[in-house]
Amino acid sequence: MRLDKFLKVSRLIKRRTLAKKICDAGRVDVNGRPGKAATDVAVGDEIVIHYGNKTVTVVVRRLAENPRRDEAASLYDMVRVEPRAGDVDEEFVDDEAETP
């Protein structure tokens, strides 16, 4: 599954176009390497998302094309959420995320 689609269906990022924009801006790492929107995601991959105000690390638990809203959080395990120190990039602030 493409990285941008996984971020959208897992509801880590609200819209796929925004997921693509964040990936292309270099704000997502997959297994320690920069992830582009078309990067393939597999079960067990570690994804680090650098939002404007925090950094979120998750591990992919399973893949699903069209999960229901209540199943979205079951696609990943939240490893850690860290506030970002210093300047906050307002363009990429996560103000509507559904963090369990």
mmCIF file as gemmi writes it, N, C-alpha and C atoms, coordinates in Angstrom:
data_model
loop_
_atom_site.group_PDB
_atom_site.id
_atom_site.type_symbol
_atom_site.label_atom_id
_atom_site.label_alt_id
_atom_site.label_comp_id
_atom_site.label_asym_id
_atom_site.label_entity_id
_atom_site.label_seq_id
_atom_site.pdbx_PDB_ins_code
_atom_site.Cartn_x
_atom_site.Cartn_y
_atom_site.Cartn_z
_atom_site.occupancy
_atom_site.B_iso_or_equiv
_atom_site.pdbx_formal_charge
_atom_site.auth_seq_id
_atom_site.auth_asym_id
_atom_site.pdbx_PDB_model_num
ATOM 1 N N . MET Axp A 1 ? 0.851 -1.179 0 1 0 ? 1 A 1
ATOM 2 C CA . MET Axp A 1 ? 0 0 0 1 0 ? 1 A 1
ATOM 3 C C . MET Axp A 1 ? 0.896 1.24 0 1 0 ? 1 A 1
ATOM 4 N N . ARG Axp A 2 ? 0.497 2.235 -0.729 1 0 ? 2 A 1
ATOM 5 C CA . ARG Axp A 2 ? 1.251 3.492 -0.777 1 0 ? 2 A 1
ATOM 6 C C . ARG Axp A 2 ? 1.217 4.189 0.585 1 0 ? 2 A 1
ATOM 7 N N . LEU Axp A 3 ? 2.29 4.884 0.899 1 0 ? 3 A 1
ATOM 8 C CA . LEU Axp A 3 ? 2.406 5.595 2.172 1 0 ? 3 A 1
ATOM 9 C C . LEU Axp A 3 ? 1.299 6.63 2.344 1 0 ? 3 A 1
ATOM 10 N N . ASP Axp A 4 ? 1.05 7.456 1.325 1 0 ? 4 A 1
ATOM 11 C CA . ASP Axp A 4 ? 0.021 8.49 1.46 1 0 ? 4 A 1
ATOM 12 C C . ASP Axp A 4 ? -1.361 7.887 1.695 1 0 ? 4 A 1
ATOM 13 N N . LYS Axp A 5 ? -1.645 6.76 1.057 1 0 ? 5 A 1
ATOM 14 C CA . LYS Axp A 5 ? -2.945 6.115 1.269 1 0 ? 5 A 1
ATOM 15 C C . LYS Axp A 5 ? -3.033 5.529 2.681 1 0 ? 5 A 1
ATOM 16 N N . PHE Axp A 6 ? -1.958 4.909 3.164 1 0 ? 6 A 1
ATOM 17 C CA . PHE Axp A 6 ? -1.976 4.37 4.525 1 0 ? 6 A 1
ATOM 18 C C . PHE Axp A 6 ? -2.218 5.476 5.546 1 0 ? 6 A 1
ATOM 19 N N . LEU Axp A 7 ? -1.545 6.608 5.393 1 0 ? 7 A 1
ATOM 20 C CA . LEU Axp A 7 ? -1.72 7.716 6.331 1 0 ? 7 A 1
ATOM 21 C C . LEU Axp A 7 ? -3.161 8.205 6.346 1 0 ? 7 A 1
ATOM 22 N N . LYS Axp A 8 ? -3.811 8.179 5.189 1 0 ? 8 A 1
ATOM 23 C CA . LYS Axp A 8 ? -5.197 8.615 5.101 1 0 ? 8 A 1
ATOM 24 C C . LYS Axp A 8 ? -6.158 7.585 5.689 1 0 ? 8 A 1
ATOM 25 N N . VAL Axp A 9 ? -6.055 6.299 5.275 1 0 ? 9 A 1
ATOM 26 C CA . VAL Axp A 9 ? -7.014 5.299 5.758 1 0 ? 9 A 1
ATOM 27 C C . VAL Axp A 9 ? -6.84 5.011 7.245 1 0 ? 9 A 1
ATOM 28 N N . SER Axp A 10 ? -5.629 5.203 7.764 1 0 ? 10 A 1
ATOM 29 C CA . SER Axp A 10 ? -5.403 5.013 9.201 1 0 ? 10 A 1
ATOM 30 C C . SER Axp A 10 ? -5.833 6.24 9.997 1 0 ? 10 A 1
ATOM 31 N N . ARG Axp A 11 ? -6.161 7.298 9.29 1 0 ? 11 A 1
ATOM 32 C CA . ARG Axp A 11 ? -6.587 8.568 9.869 1 0 ? 11 A 1
ATOM 33 C C . ARG Axp A 11 ? -5.491 9.244 10.693 1 0 ? 11 A 1
ATOM 34 N N . LEU Axp A 12 ? -4.246 8.935 10.369 1 0 ? 12 A 1
ATOM 35 C CA . LEU Axp A 12 ? -3.13 9.674 10.971 1 0 ? 12 A 1
ATOM 36 C C . LEU Axp A 12 ? -3.054 11.062 10.354 1 0 ? 12 A 1
ATOM 37 N N . ILE Axp A 13 ? -3.498 11.173 9.104 1 0 ? 13 A 1
ATOM 38 C CA . ILE Axp A 13 ? -3.606 12.454 8.409 1 0 ? 13 A 1
ATOM 39 C C . ILE Axp A 13 ? -4.982 12.481 7.758 1 0 ? 13 A 1
ATOM 40 N N . LYS Axp A 14 ? -5.652 13.611 7.853 1 0 ? 14 A 1
ATOM 41 C CA . LYS Axp A 14 ? -7.063 13.698 7.5 1 0 ? 14 A 1
ATOM 42 C C . LYS Axp A 14 ? -7.364 13.455 6.02 1 0 ? 14 A 1
ATOM 43 N N . ARG Axp A 15 ? -6.573 14.038 5.123 1 0 ? 15 A 1
ATOM 44 C CA . ARG Axp A 15 ? -6.843 13.909 3.693 1 0 ? 15 A 1
ATOM 45 C C . ARG Axp A 15 ? -5.623 13.367 2.957 1 0 ? 15 A 1
ATOM 46 N N . ARG Axp A 16 ? -5.86 12.626 1.881 1 0 ? 16 A 1
ATOM 47 C CA . ARG Axp A 16 ? -4.763 12.033 1.123 1 0 ? 16 A 1
ATOM 48 C C . ARG Axp A 16 ? -3.91 13.109 0.46 1 0 ? 16 A 1
ATOM 49 N N . THR Axp A 17 ? -4.525 14.187 -0.01 1 0 ? 17 A 1
ATOM 50 C CA . THR Axp A 17 ? -3.739 15.258 -0.63 1 0 ? 17 A 1
ATOM 51 C C . THR Axp A 17 ? -2.799 15.891 0.388 1 0 ? 17 A 1
ATOM 52 N N . LEU Axp A 18 ? -3.25 16.036 1.622 1 0 ? 18 A 1
ATOM 53 C CA . LEU Axp A 18 ? -2.388 16.563 2.673 1 0 ? 18 A 1
ATOM 54 C C . LEU Axp A 18 ? -1.292 15.556 3.016 1 0 ? 18 A 1
ATOM 55 N N . ALA Axp A 19 ? -1.628 14.269 3.03 1 0 ? 19 A 1
ATOM 56 C CA . ALA Axp A 19 ? -0.627 13.227 3.284 1 0 ? 19 A 1
ATOM 57 C C . ALA Axp A 19 ? 0.461 13.282 2.214 1 0 ? 19 A 1
ATOM 58 N N . LYS Axp A 20 ? 0.077 13.453 0.961 1 0 ? 20 A 1
ATOM 59 C CA . LYS Axp A 20 ? 1.05 13.547 -0.132 1 0 ? 20 A 1
ATOM 60 C C . LYS Axp A 20 ? 1.935 14.771 0.047 1 0 ? 20 A 1
ATOM 61 N N . LYS Axp A 21 ? 1.327 15.885 0.418 1 0 ? 21 A 1
ATOM 62 C CA . LYS Axp A 21 ? 2.074 17.13 0.61 1 0 ? 21 A 1
ATOM 63 C C . LYS Axp A 21 ? 3.104 16.979 1.744 1 0 ? 21 A 1
ATOM 64 N N . ILE Axp A 22 ? 2.701 16.364 2.842 1 0 ? 22 A 1
ATOM 65 C CA . ILE Axp A 22 ? 3.6 16.168 3.979 1 0 ? 22 A 1
ATOM 66 C C . ILE Axp A 22 ? 4.728 15.215 3.612 1 0 ? 22 A 1
ATOM 67 N N . CYS Axp A 23 ? 4.407 14.153 2.883 1 0 ? 23 A 1
ATOM 68 C CA . CYS Axp A 23 ? 5.443 13.209 2.437 1 0 ? 23 A 1
ATOM 69 C C . CYS Axp A 23 ? 6.444 13.906 1.516 1 0 ? 23 A 1
ATOM 70 N N . ASP Axp A 24 ? 5.94 14.652 0.552 1 0 ? 24 A 1
ATOM 71 C CA . ASP Axp A 24 ? 6.812 15.331 -0.403 1 0 ? 24 A 1
ATOM 72 C C . ASP Axp A 24 ? 7.647 16.433 0.244 1 0 ? 24 A 1
ATOM 73 N N . ALA Axp A 25 ? 7.203 16.934 1.395 1 0 ? 25 A 1
ATOM 74 C CA . ALA Axp A 25 ? 7.965 17.955 2.125 1 0 ? 25 A 1
ATOM 75 C C . ALA Axp A 25 ? 9.06 17.321 2.987 1 0 ? 25 A 1
ATOM 76 N N . GLY Axp A 26 ? 9.163 15.995 2.971 1 0 ? 26 A 1
ATOM 77 C CA . GLY Axp A 26 ? 10.201 15.311 3.739 1 0 ? 26 A 1
ATOM 78 C C . GLY Axp A 26 ? 9.902 15.195 5.218 1 0 ? 26 A 1
ATOM 79 N N . ARG Axp A 27 ? 8.617 15.221 5.586 1 0 ? 27 A 1
ATOM 80 C CA . ARG Axp A 27 ? 8.233 15.179 6.994 1 0 ? 27 A 1
ATOM 81 C C . ARG Axp A 27 ? 7.815 13.796 7.471 1 0 ? 27 A 1
ATOM 82 N N . VAL Axp A 28 ? 8.012 12.767 6.619 1 0 ? 28 A 1
ATOM 83 C CA . VAL Axp A 28 ? 7.659 11.394 6.993 1 0 ? 28 A 1
ATOM 84 C C . VAL Axp A 28 ? 8.85 10.487 6.717 1 0 ? 28 A 1
ATOM 85 N N . ASP Axp A 29 ? 9.204 9.663 7.702 1 0 ? 29 A 1
ATOM 86 C CA . ASP Axp A 29 ? 10.269 8.673 7.546 1 0 ? 29 A 1
ATOM 87 C C . ASP Axp A 29 ? 9.657 7.285 7.679 1 0 ? 29 A 1
ATOM 88 N N . VAL Axp A 30 ? 10.141 6.361 6.858 1 0 ? 30 A 1
ATOM 89 C CA . VAL Axp A 30 ? 9.719 4.961 6.936 1 0 ? 30 A 1
ATOM 90 C C . VAL Axp A 30 ? 10.968 4.133 7.187 1 0 ? 30 A 1
ATOM 91 N N . ASN Axp A 31 ? 10.998 3.475 8.329 1 0 ? 31 A 1
ATOM 92 C CA . ASN Axp A 31 ? 12.159 2.661 8.72 1 0 ? 31 A 1
ATOM 93 C C . ASN Axp A 31 ? 13.463 3.457 8.663 1 0 ? 31 A 1
ATOM 94 N N . GLY Axp A 32 ? 13.404 4.703 9.123 1 0 ? 32 A 1
ATOM 95 C CA . GLY Axp A 32 ? 14.602 5.535 9.208 1 0 ? 32 A 1
ATOM 96 C C . GLY Axp A 32 ? 15.023 6.211 7.92 1 0 ? 32 A 1
ATOM 97 N N . ARG Axp A 33 ? 14.259 6.043 6.851 1 0 ? 33 A 1
ATOM 98 C CA . ARG Axp A 33 ? 14.584 6.657 5.564 1 0 ? 33 A 1
ATOM 99 C C . ARG Axp A 33 ? 13.446 7.583 5.162 1 0 ? 33 A 1
ATOM 100 N N . PRO Axp A 34 ? 13.751 8.668 4.467 1 0 ? 34 A 1
ATOM 101 C CA . PRO Axp A 34 ? 12.681 9.57 4.023 1 0 ? 34 A 1
ATOM 102 C C . PRO Axp A 34 ? 11.665 8.826 3.165 1 0 ? 34 A 1
ATOM 103 N N . GLY Axp A 35 ? 10.396 9.033 3.461 1 0 ? 35 A 1
ATOM 104 C CA . GLY Axp A 35 ? 9.336 8.363 2.718 1 0 ? 35 A 1
ATOM 105 C C . GLY Axp A 35 ? 8.627 9.326 1.789 1 0 ? 35 A 1
ATOM 106 N N . LYS Axp A 36 ? 8.547 8.971 0.529 1 0 ? 36 A 1
ATOM 107 C CA . LYS Axp A 36 ? 7.775 9.743 -0.441 1 0 ? 36 A 1
ATOM 108 C C . LYS Axp A 36 ? 6.363 9.168 -0.484 1 0 ? 36 A 1
ATOM 109 N N . ALA Axp A 37 ? 5.442 9.885 -1.108 1 0 ? 37 A 1
ATOM 110 C CA . ALA Axp A 37 ? 4.045 9.457 -1.145 1 0 ? 37 A 1
ATOM 111 C C . ALA Axp A 37 ? 3.865 8.059 -1.733 1 0 ? 37 A 1
ATOM 112 N N . ALA Axp A 38 ? 4.682 7.692 -2.711 1 0 ? 38 A 1
ATOM 113 C CA . ALA Axp A 38 ? 4.538 6.397 -3.383 1 0 ? 38 A 1
ATOM 114 C C . ALA Axp A 38 ? 5.313 5.272 -2.703 1 0 ? 38 A 1
ATOM 115 N N . THR Axp A 39 ? 5.979 5.541 -1.589 1 0 ? 39 A 1
ATOM 116 C CA . THR Axp A 39 ? 6.719 4.502 -0.871 1 0 ? 39 A 1
ATOM 117 C C . THR Axp A 39 ? 5.764 3.404 -0.426 1 0 ? 39 A 1
ATOM 118 N N . ASP Axp A 40 ? 6.144 2.148 -0.676 1 0 ? 40 A 1
ATOM 119 C CA . ASP Axp A 40 ? 5.319 1.021 -0.244 1 0 ? 40 A 1
ATOM 120 C C . ASP Axp A 40 ? 5.464 0.817 1.261 1 0 ? 40 A 1
ATOM 121 N N . VAL Axp A 41 ? 4.335 0.599 1.92 1 0 ? 41 A 1
ATOM 122 C CA . VAL Axp A 41 ? 4.299 0.35 3.357 1 0 ? 41 A 1
ATOM 123 C C . VAL Axp A 41 ? 3.921 -1.109 3.571 1 0 ? 41 A 1
ATOM 124 N N . ALA Axp A 42 ? 4.604 -1.763 4.507 1 0 ? 42 A 1
ATOM 125 C CA . ALA Axp A 42 ? 4.315 -3.165 4.826 1 0 ? 42 A 1
ATOM 126 C C . ALA Axp A 42 ? 4.11 -3.311 6.331 1 0 ? 42 A 1
ATOM 127 N N . VAL Axp A 43 ? 3.511 -4.418 6.724 1 0 ? 43 A 1
ATOM 128 C CA . VAL Axp A 43 ? 3.307 -4.701 8.14 1 0 ? 43 A 1
ATOM 129 C C . VAL Axp A 43 ? 4.671 -4.76 8.828 1 0 ? 43 A 1
ATOM 130 N N . GLY Axp A 44 ? 4.791 -4.094 9.977 1 0 ? 44 A 1
ATOM 131 C CA . GLY Axp A 44 ? 6.039 -4.061 10.725 1 0 ? 44 A 1
ATOM 132 C C . GLY Axp A 44 ? 6.875 -2.821 10.48 1 0 ? 44 A 1
ATOM 133 N N . ASP Axp A 45 ? 6.536 -2.034 9.461 1 0 ? 45 A 1
ATOM 134 C CA . ASP Axp A 45 ? 7.29 -0.808 9.176 1 0 ? 45 A 1
ATOM 135 C C . ASP Axp A 45 ? 7.063 0.228 10.273 1 0 ? 45 A 1
ATOM 136 N N . GLU Axp A 46 ? 8.127 0.976 10.592 1 0 ? 46 A 1
ATOM 137 C CA . GLU Axp A 46 ? 8.021 2.079 11.55 1 0 ? 46 A 1
ATOM 138 C C . GLU Axp A 46 ? 7.9 3.378 10.76 1 0 ? 46 A 1
ATOM 139 N N . ILE Axp A 47 ? 6.867 4.141 11.058 1 0 ? 47 A 1
ATOM 140 C CA . ILE Axp A 47 ? 6.62 5.41 10.373 1 0 ? 47 A 1
ATOM 141 C C . ILE Axp A 47 ? 6.735 6.533 11.389 1 0 ? 47 A 1
ATOM 142 N N . VAL Axp A 48 ? 7.541 7.537 11.066 1 0 ? 48 A 1
ATOM 143 C CA . VAL Axp A 48 ? 7.709 8.712 11.921 1 0 ? 48 A 1
ATOM 144 C C . VAL Axp A 48 ? 7.165 9.908 11.145 1 0 ? 48 A 1
ATOM 145 N N . ILE Axp A 49 ? 6.179 10.602 11.727 1 0 ? 49 A 1
ATOM 146 C CA . ILE Axp A 49 ? 5.56 11.762 11.099 1 0 ? 49 A 1
ATOM 147 C C . ILE Axp A 49 ? 5.957 12.998 11.883 1 0 ? 49 A 1
ATOM 148 N N . HIS Axp A 50 ? 6.581 13.948 11.207 1 0 ? 50 A 1
ATOM 149 C CA . HIS Axp A 50 ? 7.015 15.199 11.835 1 0 ? 50 A 1
ATOM 150 C C . HIS Axp A 50 ? 5.974 16.278 11.524 1 0 ? 50 A 1
ATOM 151 N N . TYR Axp A 51 ? 4.955 16.375 12.386 1 0 ? 51 A 1
ATOM 152 C CA . TYR Axp A 51 ? 3.973 17.446 12.254 1 0 ? 51 A 1
ATOM 153 C C . TYR Axp A 51 ? 4.643 18.758 12.64 1 0 ? 51 A 1
ATOM 154 N N . GLY Axp A 52 ? 3.93 19.866 12.488 1 0 ? 52 A 1
ATOM 155 C CA . GLY Axp A 52 ? 4.489 21.156 12.849 1 0 ? 52 A 1
ATOM 156 C C . GLY Axp A 52 ? 4.684 21.333 14.337 1 0 ? 52 A 1
ATOM 157 N N . ASN Axp A 53 ? 3.881 20.638 15.164 1 0 ? 53 A 1
ATOM 158 C CA . ASN Axp A 53 ? 3.933 20.834 16.607 1 0 ? 53 A 1
ATOM 159 C C . ASN Axp A 53 ? 4.32 19.586 17.4 1 0 ? 53 A 1
ATOM 160 N N . LYS Axp A 54 ? 4.455 18.431 16.713 1 0 ? 54 A 1
ATOM 161 C CA . LYS Axp A 54 ? 4.825 17.201 17.42 1 0 ? 54 A 1
ATOM 162 C C . LYS Axp A 54 ? 5.365 16.182 16.423 1 0 ? 54 A 1
ATOM 163 N N . THR Axp A 55 ? 6.009 15.172 16.973 1 0 ? 55 A 1
ATOM 164 C CA . THR Axp A 55 ? 6.506 14.059 16.171 1 0 ? 55 A 1
ATOM 165 C C . THR Axp A 55 ? 5.826 12.793 16.676 1 0 ? 55 A 1
ATOM 166 N N . VAL Axp A 56 ? 5.221 12.044 15.757 1 0 ? 56 A 1
ATOM 167 C CA . VAL Axp A 56 ? 4.485 10.832 16.091 1 0 ? 56 A 1
ATOM 168 C C . VAL Axp A 56 ? 5.19 9.64 15.453 1 0 ? 56 A 1
ATOM 169 N N . THR Axp A 57 ? 5.414 8.577 16.24 1 0 ? 57 A 1
ATOM 170 C CA . THR Axp A 57 ? 6.014 7.345 15.739 1 0 ? 57 A 1
ATOM 171 C C . THR Axp A 57 ? 5.011 6.22 15.905 1 0 ? 57 A 1
ATOM 172 N N . VAL Axp A 58 ? 4.751 5.503 14.789 1 0 ? 58 A 1
ATOM 173 C CA . VAL Axp A 58 ? 3.832 4.374 14.807 1 0 ? 58 A 1
ATOM 174 C C . VAL Axp A 58 ? 4.479 3.184 14.106 1 0 ? 58 A 1
ATOM 175 N N . VAL Axp A 59 ? 3.979 1.99 14.417 1 0 ? 59 A 1
ATOM 176 C CA . VAL Axp A 59 ? 4.393 0.772 13.727 1 0 ? 59 A 1
ATOM 177 C C . VAL Axp A 59 ? 3.15 0.202 13.051 1 0 ? 59 A 1
ATOM 178 N N . VAL Axp A 60 ? 3.279 -0.132 11.761 1 0 ? 60 A 1
ATOM 179 C CA . VAL Axp A 60 ? 2.159 -0.67 10.996 1 0 ? 60 A 1
ATOM 180 C C . VAL Axp A 60 ? 1.815 -2.06 11.519 1 0 ? 60 A 1
ATOM 181 N N . ARG Axp A 61 ? 0.571 -2.237 11.944 1 0 ? 61 A 1
ATOM 182 C CA . ARG Axp A 61 ? 0.113 -3.526 12.466 1 0 ? 61 A 1
ATOM 183 C C . ARG Axp A 61 ? -0.547 -4.357 11.372 1 0 ? 61 A 1
ATOM 184 N N . ARG Axp A 62 ? -1.376 -3.708 10.533 1 0 ? 62 A 1
ATOM 185 C CA . ARG Axp A 62 ? -2.02 -4.404 9.421 1 0 ? 62 A 1
ATOM 186 C C . ARG Axp A 62 ? -2.406 -3.391 8.353 1 0 ? 62 A 1
ATOM 187 N N . LEU Axp A 63 ? -2.705 -3.894 7.164 1 0 ? 63 A 1
ATOM 188 C CA . LEU Axp A 63 ? -3.101 -3.037 6.053 1 0 ? 63 A 1
ATOM 189 C C . LEU Axp A 63 ? -4.537 -3.352 5.674 1 0 ? 63 A 1
ATOM 190 N N . ALA Axp A 64 ? -5.299 -2.323 5.328 1 0 ? 64 A 1
ATOM 191 C CA . ALA Axp A 64 ? -6.68 -2.488 4.881 1 0 ? 64 A 1
ATOM 192 C C . ALA Axp A 64 ? -6.993 -1.366 3.904 1 0 ? 64 A 1
ATOM 193 N N . GLU Axp A 65 ? -7.661 -1.697 2.806 1 0 ? 65 A 1
ATOM 194 C CA . GLU Axp A 65 ? -7.966 -0.705 1.772 1 0 ? 65 A 1
ATOM 195 C C . GLU Axp A 65 ? -8.976 0.338 2.235 1 0 ? 65 A 1
ATOM 196 N N . ASN Axp A 66 ? -10.066 -0.098 2.851 1 0 ? 66 A 1
ATOM 197 C CA . ASN Axp A 66 ? -11.138 0.818 3.26 1 0 ? 66 A 1
ATOM 198 C C . ASN Axp A 66 ? -11.682 0.451 4.641 1 0 ? 66 A 1
ATOM 199 N N . PRO Axp A 67 ? -10.889 0.665 5.686 1 0 ? 67 A 1
ATOM 200 C CA . PRO Axp A 67 ? -11.384 0.322 7.024 1 0 ? 67 A 1
ATOM 201 C C . PRO Axp A 67 ? -12.45 1.313 7.491 1 0 ? 67 A 1
ATOM 202 N N . ARG Axp A 68 ? -13.34 0.825 8.346 1 0 ? 68 A 1
ATOM 203 C CA . ARG Axp A 68 ? -14.319 1.729 8.951 1 0 ? 68 A 1
ATOM 204 C C . ARG Axp A 68 ? -13.586 2.643 9.935 1 0 ? 68 A 1
ATOM 205 N N . ARG Axp A 69 ? -14.234 3.728 10.272 1 0 ? 69 A 1
ATOM 206 C CA . ARG Axp A 69 ? -13.63 4.707 11.172 1 0 ? 69 A 1
ATOM 207 C C . ARG Axp A 69 ? -13.181 4.074 12.487 1 0 ? 69 A 1
ATOM 208 N N . ASP Axp A 70 ? -14.003 3.195 13.051 1 0 ? 70 A 1
ATOM 209 C CA . ASP Axp A 70 ? -13.653 2.586 14.336 1 0 ? 70 A 1
ATOM 210 C C . ASP Axp A 70 ? -12.542 1.538 14.211 1 0 ? 70 A 1
ATOM 211 N N . GLU Axp A 71 ? -12.21 1.116 12.992 1 0 ? 71 A 1
ATOM 212 C CA . GLU Axp A 71 ? -11.125 0.155 12.774 1 0 ? 71 A 1
ATOM 213 C C . GLU Axp A 71 ? -9.797 0.84 12.441 1 0 ? 71 A 1
ATOM 214 N N . ALA Axp A 72 ? -9.822 2.123 12.15 1 0 ? 72 A 1
ATOM 215 C CA . ALA Axp A 72 ? -8.63 2.825 11.667 1 0 ? 72 A 1
ATOM 216 C C . ALA Axp A 72 ? -7.461 2.741 12.65 1 0 ? 72 A 1
ATOM 217 N N . ALA Axp A 73 ? -7.709 2.912 13.922 1 0 ? 73 A 1
ATOM 218 C CA . ALA Axp A 73 ? -6.633 2.882 14.916 1 0 ? 73 A 1
ATOM 219 C C . ALA Axp A 73 ? -6.024 1.493 15.071 1 0 ? 73 A 1
ATOM 220 N N . SER Axp A 74 ? -6.736 0.459 14.609 1 0 ? 74 A 1
ATOM 221 C CA . SER Axp A 74 ? -6.189 -0.899 14.706 1 0 ? 74 A 1
ATOM 222 C C . SER Axp A 74 ? -5.164 -1.196 13.618 1 0 ? 74 A 1
ATOM 223 N N . LEU Axp A 75 ? -4.964 -0.268 12.7 1 0 ? 75 A 1
ATOM 224 C CA . LEU Axp A 75 ? -3.986 -0.461 11.625 1 0 ? 75 A 1
ATOM 225 C C . LEU Axp A 75 ? -2.556 -0.21 12.091 1 0 ? 75 A 1
ATOM 226 N N . TYR Axp A 76 ? -2.39 0.444 13.244 1 0 ? 76 A 1
ATOM 227 C CA . TYR Axp A 76 ? -1.047 0.787 13.714 1 0 ? 76 A 1
ATOM 228 C C . TYR Axp A 76 ? -0.985 0.735 15.236 1 0 ? 76 A 1
ATOM 229 N N . ASP Axp A 77 ? 0.236 0.617 15.741 1 0 ? 77 A 1
ATOM 230 C CA . ASP Axp A 77 ? 0.507 0.745 17.175 1 0 ? 77 A 1
ATOM 231 C C . ASP Axp A 77 ? 1.243 2.057 17.388 1 0 ? 77 A 1
ATOM 232 N N . MET Axp A 78 ? 0.725 2.883 18.283 1 0 ? 78 A 1
ATOM 233 C CA . MET Axp A 78 ? 1.38 4.149 18.608 1 0 ? 78 A 1
ATOM 234 C C . MET Axp A 78 ? 2.589 3.843 19.494 1 0 ? 78 A 1
ATOM 235 N N . VAL Axp A 79 ? 3.772 4.245 19.047 1 0 ? 79 A 1
ATOM 236 C CA . VAL Axp A 79 ? 4.994 3.998 19.806 1 0 ? 79 A 1
ATOM 237 C C . VAL Axp A 79 ? 5.281 5.173 20.725 1 0 ? 79 A 1
ATOM 238 N N . ARG Axp A 80 ? 5.263 6.378 20.16 1 0 ? 80 A 1
ATOM 239 C CA . ARG Axp A 80 ? 5.483 7.567 21.002 1 0 ? 80 A 1
ATOM 240 C C . ARG Axp A 80 ? 4.994 8.829 20.296 1 0 ? 80 A 1
ATOM 241 N N . VAL Axp A 81 ? 4.678 9.823 21.112 1 0 ? 81 A 1
ATOM 242 C CA . VAL Axp A 81 ? 4.301 11.153 20.643 1 0 ? 81 A 1
ATOM 243 C C . VAL Axp A 81 ? 5.176 12.128 21.406 1 0 ? 81 A 1
ATOM 244 N N . GLU Axp A 82 ? 5.944 12.923 20.673 1 0 ? 82 A 1
ATOM 245 C CA . GLU Axp A 82 ? 6.858 13.87 21.306 1 0 ? 82 A 1
ATOM 246 C C . GLU Axp A 82 ? 6.559 15.28 20.826 1 0 ? 82 A 1
ATOM 247 N N . PRO Axp A 83 ? 6.415 16.24 21.736 1 0 ? 83 A 1
ATOM 248 C CA . PRO Axp A 83 ? 6.239 17.627 21.3 1 0 ? 83 A 1
ATOM 249 C C . PRO Axp A 83 ? 7.523 18.115 20.64 1 0 ? 83 A 1
ATOM 250 N N . ARG Axp A 84 ? 7.375 18.935 19.635 1 0 ? 84 A 1
ATOM 251 C CA . ARG Axp A 84 ? 8.551 19.487 18.952 1 0 ? 84 A 1
ATOM 252 C C . ARG Axp A 84 ? 8.981 20.761 19.654 1 0 ? 84 A 1
ATOM 253 N N . ALA Axp A 85 ? 10.255 20.846 19.923 1 0 ? 85 A 1
ATOM 254 C CA . ALA Axp A 85 ? 10.804 22.037 20.577 1 0 ? 85 A 1
ATOM 255 C C . ALA Axp A 85 ? 11.156 23.07 19.515 1 0 ? 85 A 1
ATOM 256 N N . GLY Axp A 86 ? 11.178 24.313 19.928 1 0 ? 86 A 1
ATOM 257 C CA . GLY Axp A 86 ? 11.596 25.373 19.014 1 0 ? 86 A 1
ATOM 258 C C . GLY Axp A 86 ? 10.453 25.888 18.169 1 0 ? 86 A 1
ATOM 259 N N . ASP Axp A 87 ? 10.792 26.331 16.953 1 0 ? 87 A 1
ATOM 260 C CA . ASP Axp A 87 ? 9.809 26.919 16.052 1 0 ? 87 A 1
ATOM 261 C C . ASP Axp A 87 ? 8.775 25.893 15.609 1 0 ? 87 A 1
ATOM 262 N N . VAL Axp A 88 ? 7.517 26.301 15.636 1 0 ? 88 A 1
ATOM 263 C CA . VAL Axp A 88 ? 6.424 25.452 15.189 1 0 ? 88 A 1
ATOM 264 C C . VAL Axp A 88 ? 6.062 25.873 13.771 1 0 ? 88 A 1
ATOM 265 N N . ASP Axp A 89 ? 6.023 24.913 12.853 1 0 ? 89 A 1
ATOM 266 C CA . ASP Axp A 89 ? 5.653 25.178 11.469 1 0 ? 89 A 1
ATOM 267 C C . ASP Axp A 89 ? 4.135 25.107 11.374 1 0 ? 89 A 1
ATOM 268 N N . GLU Axp A 90 ? 3.479 26.248 11.336 1 0 ? 90 A 1
ATOM 269 C CA . GLU Axp A 90 ? 2.015 26.318 11.38 1 0 ? 90 A 1
ATOM 270 C C . GLU Axp A 90 ? 1.34 25.596 10.219 1 0 ? 90 A 1
ATOM 271 N N . GLU Axp A 91 ? 2.018 25.477 9.077 1 0 ? 91 A 1
ATOM 272 C CA . GLU Axp A 91 ? 1.421 24.818 7.919 1 0 ? 91 A 1
ATOM 273 C C . GLU Axp A 91 ? 1.15 23.339 8.183 1 0 ? 91 A 1
ATOM 274 N N . PHE Axp A 92 ? 1.961 22.717 9.022 1 0 ? 92 A 1
ATOM 275 C CA . PHE Axp A 92 ? 1.84 21.277 9.257 1 0 ? 92 A 1
ATOM 276 C C . PHE Axp A 92 ? 1.4 20.939 10.683 1 0 ? 92 A 1
ATOM 277 N N . VAL Axp A 93 ? 0.751 21.867 11.376 1 0 ? 93 A 1
ATOM 278 C CA . VAL Axp A 93 ? 0.273 21.603 12.732 1 0 ? 93 A 1
ATOM 279 C C . VAL Axp A 93 ? -0.895 20.639 12.664 1 0 ? 93 A 1
ATOM 280 N N . ASP Axp A 94 ? -0.85 19.628 13.511 1 0 ? 94 A 1
ATOM 281 C CA . ASP Axp A 94 ? -1.897 18.607 13.575 1 0 ? 94 A 1
ATOM 282 C C . ASP Axp A 94 ? -2.903 19.018 14.636 1 0 ? 94 A 1
ATOM 283 N N . ASP Axp A 95 ? -3.929 19.754 14.21 1 0 ? 95 A 1
ATOM 284 C CA . ASP Axp A 95 ? -4.917 20.239 15.177 1 0 ? 95 A 1
ATOM 285 C C . ASP Axp A 95 ? -6.193 19.417 15.202 1 0 ? 95 A 1
ATOM 286 N N . GLU Axp A 96 ? -6.299 18.411 14.332 1 0 ? 96 A 1
ATOM 287 C CA . GLU Axp A 96 ? -7.526 17.606 14.291 1 0 ? 96 A 1
ATOM 288 C C . GLU Axp A 96 ? -7.251 16.118 14.356 1 0 ? 96 A 1
ATOM 289 N N . ALA Axp A 97 ? -6.071 15.709 14.746 1 0 ? 97 A 1
ATOM 290 C CA . ALA Axp A 97 ? -5.732 14.279 14.737 1 0 ? 97 A 1
ATOM 291 C C . ALA Axp A 97 ? -6.529 13.525 15.783 1 0 ? 97 A 1
ATOM 292 N N . GLU Axp A 98 ? -6.851 12.298 15.437 1 0 ? 98 A 1
ATOM 293 C CA . GLU Axp A 98 ? -7.535 11.416 16.367 1 0 ? 98 A 1
ATOM 294 C C . GLU Axp A 98 ? -6.486 10.523 17.001 1 0 ? 98 A 1
ATOM 295 N N . THR Axp A 99 ? -5.843 10.994 18.061 1 0 ? 99 A 1
ATOM 296 C CA . THR Axp A 99 ? -4.812 10.224 18.73 1 0 ? 99 A 1
ATOM 297 C C . THR Axp A 99 ? -5.446 9.443 19.878 1 0 ? 99 A 1
ATOM 298 N N . PRO Axp A 100 ? -5.273 8.114 19.869 1 0 ? 100 A 1
ATOM 299 C CA . PRO Axp A 100 ? -5.894 7.31 20.926 1 0 ? 100 A 1
ATOM 300 C C . PRO Axp A 100 ? -5.306 7.587 22.286 1 0 ? 100 A 1
